[in-house]
Amino acid sequence: MRTVKTSSGAAAVQIVWSFRRGSRKIEHIGSAHDDAELAALKAAARQRLAAGQLELDLSMGRPGPSGPLEIASSRMGHLWDALSRAYDALGFPQATGGDEVFRQLVLARIIEPASKQDSLRVLEETGIAGPSYPTLNRRLPAWAEESWRQGVSEACAAHARLGPASLVLYDVPALYFETGRGTGSASPGSPGNAVSSRRLPSACSPAGTASR
C-alpha cells in the first residue's frame, strides 16, 4: 500500500500488487482531500489486502486485537554481519584498538551516507544499539590524530599488498560525470578541481609519502 500525490493535490491511496521487470500491477483505491478521507481509504486498503486471510488462532484464552501486529523491533542482521566481516578482513579492529564506536560509525555511513548525528538513526533502524551523540563527539579528537589515520591507512595498504605507491585524490562532483558539463567550481581547470601536489605523510604507501 502506498500514498501518492495527484496533480490536483489530493492524496491517492494505491495497492501495488507486484513489481516485475519494470512493470507494476497497481490497484487504485481512491483519492482523499483531507485526513479523515485518507484514514478511511487506508483502512479500506488494509481490508482489501487482508481479504480471504484468516486469523491464526493461538489458543491464548482471550481475544487479541484484530488487524496486523505491531512491529516492535527489526534488525538488518545479514547486512550488518557482512559489513562487519569486511571491516574485520581489512584489519581495522587491530588498527583502531577495537574501537566499536568507530566501527559503528563507519558501517552506518556505508549503509546510508549521513551526518554523524543522523548516523545514530541509521544504527537504530539497522537494529544496532549505537552510542550516544555526546559519546560520539568525545571520540572525534582521537580520530582526527595523524597517528589514527596512519594506522587505518596502513591497514588498507597491507590488505591491498601495496608496495611503494602514491595516492592521488581528485575532487570532482558526480554531477560533472553525469552531465558532461561543468558547474562553476566543478568545471575543468577551476580551483575546486585542481590536483594538489603537496606532499603529505600517509600510510597508503609503505614509503610514508603520498600526493594529494
C-alpha positions as CSV (number, residue, x, y, z in Angstrom):
1,M,0.0,0.0,0.0
2,R,1.3,3.4,-0.9
3,T,0.1,7.1,-0.9
4,V,1.0,9.4,-3.8
5,K,0.1,13.0,-4.6
6,T,-2.0,13.6,-7.6
7,S,-1.8,16.5,-10.0
8,S,-4.9,18.1,-8.2
9,G,-3.2,18.0,-4.9
10,A,-5.2,15.0,-3.5
11,A,-3.6,12.0,-1.9
12,A,-4.2,8.8,-3.8
13,V,-4.1,5.5,-2.0
14,Q,-2.9,2.6,-4.1
15,I,-2.1,-1.1,-3.7
16,V,1.0,-2.3,-5.6
17,W,0.4,-6.0,-6.1
18,S,3.5,-6.8,-8.0
19,F,6.6,-5.3,-9.5
20,R,8.4,-7.3,-12.1
21,R,10.8,-6.2,-14.9
22,G,9.8,-2.6,-14.5
23,S,6.1,-3.4,-14.9
24,R,3.8,-2.7,-11.9
25,K,0.3,-4.0,-11.2
26,I,-1.4,-1.2,-9.2
27,E,-4.9,-1.0,-7.9
28,H,-6.3,2.5,-7.2
29,I,-8.4,2.6,-4.0
30,G,-9.4,6.3,-4.1
31,S,-8.2,9.9,-3.6
32,A,-8.5,11.8,-0.4
33,H,-8.7,15.5,0.1
34,D,-8.4,15.6,4.0
35,D,-7.0,13.5,6.8
36,A,-10.4,11.8,7.5
37,E,-10.8,10.6,3.9
38,L,-7.2,9.5,3.8
39,A,-7.6,7.4,7.0
40,A,-10.8,5.8,5.6
41,L,-9.1,4.9,2.3
42,K,-6.1,3.4,4.1
43,A,-8.5,1.3,6.2
44,A,-10.2,0.1,3.1
45,A,-6.9,-0.7,1.5
46,R,-5.8,-2.8,4.5
47,Q,-9.1,-4.7,4.4
48,R,-8.5,-5.3,0.7
49,L,-5.0,-6.6,1.4
50,A,-6.3,-8.9,4.2
51,A,-9.2,-10.2,2.1
52,G,-9.5,-14.0,2.3
53,Q,-6.8,-14.2,5.0
54,L,-7.9,-16.0,8.2
55,E,-6.6,-15.1,11.6
56,L,-4.3,-17.6,13.3
57,D,-5.9,-19.0,16.4
58,L,-3.1,-19.2,19.0
59,S,-5.5,-20.5,21.7
60,M,-4.3,-18.0,24.3
61,G,-7.7,-17.9,26.0
62,R,-8.5,-14.3,25.3
63,P,-9.2,-12.5,22.1
64,G,-6.4,-10.4,20.7
65,P,-6.5,-7.2,18.7
66,S,-7.6,-7.6,15.1
67,G,-5.5,-6.4,12.2
68,P,-1.8,-6.6,11.6
69,L,0.5,-6.9,14.6
70,E,2.8,-4.0,15.6
71,I,6.5,-4.5,14.7
72,A,8.3,-3.9,17.9
73,S,11.8,-4.1,16.5
74,S,13.8,-5.2,13.5
75,R,17.4,-5.9,12.7
76,M,19.3,-5.9,9.4
77,G,21.4,-8.9,10.6
78,H,22.7,-10.2,7.3
79,L,23.7,-6.7,6.1
80,W,25.4,-5.8,9.3
81,D,27.2,-9.1,9.6
82,A,28.5,-8.9,6.0
83,L,29.8,-5.4,6.5
84,S,31.4,-6.4,9.8
85,R,33.2,-9.3,8.2
86,A,34.6,-6.9,5.5
87,Y,35.7,-4.5,8.3
88,D,37.5,-7.3,10.1
89,A,39.1,-8.5,6.9
90,L,40.7,-5.1,6.3
91,G,42.3,-5.3,9.7
92,F,40.5,-2.2,11.1
93,P,39.9,-3.8,14.6
94,Q,43.6,-4.1,15.1
95,A,44.4,-0.7,13.6
96,T,41.8,1.1,15.8
97,G,42.4,-0.8,19.0
98,G,39.0,-2.5,18.8
99,D,37.1,0.9,18.9
100,E,33.4,-0.3,18.5
101,V,32.1,3.3,18.2
102,F,34.4,3.9,15.2
103,R,33.2,0.6,13.6
104,Q,29.6,1.5,14.1
105,L,30.0,5.0,12.5
106,V,31.9,3.6,9.5
107,L,29.4,0.9,8.8
108,A,26.4,3.2,9.4
109,R,27.8,5.6,6.8
110,I,28.3,2.8,4.3
111,I,24.6,1.8,4.8
112,E,23.5,5.4,4.3
113,P,25.8,8.4,3.9
114,A,24.7,10.8,6.6
115,S,25.9,13.2,9.2
116,K,27.4,12.0,12.5
117,Q,24.2,12.7,14.3
118,D,22.0,11.1,11.6
119,S,24.2,8.0,11.6
120,L,22.7,7.2,15.0
121,R,19.3,7.0,13.4
122,V,20.8,4.6,10.8
123,L,22.1,2.4,13.5
124,E,18.7,2.4,15.2
125,E,17.0,1.4,12.0
126,T,19.6,-1.3,11.5
127,G,18.8,-2.7,14.9
128,I,22.2,-1.9,16.4
129,A,22.5,-0.3,19.9
130,G,24.6,2.7,19.0
131,P,26.5,5.2,21.2
132,S,25.0,8.5,22.4
133,Y,25.8,11.7,20.5
134,P,28.0,13.1,23.3
135,T,30.0,9.9,23.3
136,L,30.4,10.2,19.5
137,N,31.7,13.7,19.9
138,R,34.1,12.8,22.6
139,R,35.8,10.3,20.2
140,L,36.3,12.8,17.4
141,P,39.6,14.3,18.7
142,A,41.2,10.9,18.8
143,W,40.1,10.0,15.3
144,A,41.5,13.3,14.0
145,E,45.0,12.5,15.2
146,E,47.5,11.8,12.5
147,S,48.5,8.5,14.2
148,W,45.0,7.3,14.0
149,R,44.7,8.0,10.2
150,Q,48.1,6.5,9.7
151,G,47.1,3.2,11.4
152,V,43.9,3.0,9.3
153,S,45.9,3.7,6.1
154,E,48.5,1.1,6.9
155,A,45.8,-1.5,7.4
156,C,44.4,-0.6,3.9
157,A,47.8,-0.7,2.3
158,A,48.6,-4.1,4.0
159,H,45.4,-5.6,2.8
160,A,45.9,-4.4,-0.8
161,R,49.6,-5.5,-0.6
162,L,50.8,-2.2,-1.9
163,G,54.5,-1.6,-2.4
164,P,55.9,2.0,-2.6
165,A,53.0,4.0,-4.0
166,S,51.4,7.4,-4.2
167,L,47.8,8.3,-3.6
168,V,46.3,11.0,-5.8
169,L,42.9,12.4,-4.8
170,Y,40.9,14.4,-7.4
171,D,37.8,16.2,-6.2
172,V,35.1,16.2,-8.9
173,P,31.4,16.3,-8.2
174,A,29.4,13.3,-9.6
175,L,27.3,15.9,-11.5
176,Y,30.1,16.6,-13.9
177,F,30.4,13.0,-14.9
178,E,26.7,12.6,-15.3
179,T,26.0,15.7,-17.5
180,G,29.4,16.3,-19.1
181,R,29.0,20.0,-18.3
182,G,30.9,22.0,-15.7
183,T,29.0,23.7,-12.9
184,G,31.2,26.7,-12.0
185,S,33.6,25.3,-9.4
186,A,33.1,21.8,-10.9
187,S,34.4,22.9,-14.4
188,P,37.8,21.6,-15.6
189,G,40.7,23.8,-14.6
190,S,38.9,25.5,-11.8
191,P,40.5,25.8,-8.3
192,G,37.9,23.4,-6.9
193,N,39.1,20.6,-9.2
194,A,42.8,21.3,-9.1
195,V,45.1,18.4,-8.0
196,S,47.3,19.4,-5.2
197,S,50.9,18.3,-5.5
198,R,51.6,18.9,-1.8
199,R,53.4,16.0,-0.2
200,L,51.6,14.7,2.8
201,P,52.5,11.9,5.2
202,S,50.3,8.9,4.5
203,A,50.5,5.2,5.2
204,C,48.8,4.3,2.0
205,S,52.3,3.7,0.8
206,P,54.9,1.9,2.9
207,A,57.3,4.7,2.0
208,G,55.1,7.1,4.1
209,T,54.6,9.7,1.4
210,A,51.7,10.5,-0.9
211,S,50.5,13.1,-3.3
212,R,47.1,14.7,-2.7
